[in-house]
Amino acid sequence: MDSDKLLNLATELGCLLAESGAEISRVEESVYRLLRAYQGEAAQVFAIPSCLIVSLKAEDCRPTPRMRRIRSPGTLPRMASAHRS
């Protein structure tokens, strides 16, 4: 599979998992397993509640990273209204 398509797929998977409430360790493990299944041992995944970073080596052996902000639509309005009270 093309490394660019694989990175996009893996990043989308991780964001969907995180946005639907999956634990961070589950997000990292799921994305890592997907990358390993198609790309080998050069995959790296780092996730925190608001960000996902995915990296692997492209066909030309250069590292190719992707980063996406994880948004949780229900969290921001509740936080803002809690500060107003």
C-alpha positions as CSV (number, residue, x, y, z in Angstrom):
1,M,0.0,0.0,0.0
2,D,1.2,3.5,-0.8
3,S,2.7,5.1,2.4
4,D,0.7,8.3,2.0
5,K,-2.6,6.4,1.8
6,L,-1.6,4.3,4.7
7,L,-0.7,7.3,6.9
8,N,-4.0,8.9,6.0
9,L,-5.9,5.8,6.9
10,A,-4.1,5.2,10.2
11,T,-4.5,8.8,11.2
12,E,-8.2,8.8,10.5
13,L,-8.6,5.5,12.4
14,G,-6.8,6.9,15.4
15,C,-8.8,10.2,15.4
16,L,-12.1,8.3,15.1
17,L,-11.2,6.0,18.0
18,A,-10.1,8.9,20.2
19,E,-13.1,11.0,19.4
20,S,-15.5,8.2,20.2
21,G,-13.9,7.7,23.7
22,A,-11.3,5.0,23.3
23,E,-8.5,4.9,25.8
24,I,-5.2,6.5,24.5
25,S,-3.4,3.2,24.8
26,R,-6.0,1.5,22.6
27,V,-5.7,4.3,20.0
28,E,-1.9,3.9,19.9
29,E,-2.0,0.1,19.8
30,S,-4.7,0.0,17.1
31,V,-2.9,2.5,14.8
32,Y,0.4,0.8,15.4
33,R,-1.0,-2.7,14.5
34,L,-2.5,-1.3,11.3
35,L,0.8,0.3,10.3
36,R,2.8,-2.8,11.1
37,A,0.4,-5.0,9.1
38,Y,1.2,-3.1,6.0
39,Q,4.5,-1.3,6.4
40,G,6.8,-3.3,8.8
41,E,8.8,-2.2,11.8
42,A,9.4,1.5,10.9
43,A,6.0,2.6,12.3
44,Q,5.7,5.0,15.3
45,V,2.6,6.3,17.0
46,F,2.2,8.9,19.8
47,A,-1.2,9.9,21.1
48,I,-2.4,12.3,23.8
49,P,-6.0,13.2,24.4
50,S,-5.8,16.2,22.0
51,C,-3.2,15.1,19.4
52,L,-2.2,12.1,17.3
53,I,1.2,11.8,15.6
54,V,1.9,8.9,13.2
55,S,5.1,8.3,11.4
56,L,6.6,5.6,9.1
57,K,9.4,5.3,6.6
58,A,8.3,6.0,3.0
59,E,9.5,4.1,0.0
60,D,12.5,6.4,-0.3
61,C,13.5,5.5,3.4
62,R,12.7,9.0,4.7
63,P,10.5,9.3,7.8
64,T,7.0,10.6,6.9
65,P,5.0,12.0,9.8
66,R,1.3,12.9,10.1
67,M,-0.2,14.9,13.0
68,R,-3.9,15.6,13.7
69,R,-5.6,17.4,16.4
70,I,-8.2,15.3,18.1
71,R,-11.4,17.3,18.7
72,S,-14.1,16.1,21.1
73,P,-17.2,18.1,20.1
74,G,-19.0,17.7,23.3
75,T,-16.2,18.7,25.6
76,L,-15.5,22.3,24.6
77,P,-19.0,23.8,25.3
78,R,-19.2,22.1,28.7
79,M,-15.9,23.4,29.7
80,A,-16.8,27.0,28.6
81,S,-20.1,26.9,30.4
82,A,-18.5,25.5,33.6
83,H,-16.2,28.5,33.8
84,R,-19.1,30.9,33.5
85,S,-20.9,29.6,36.5
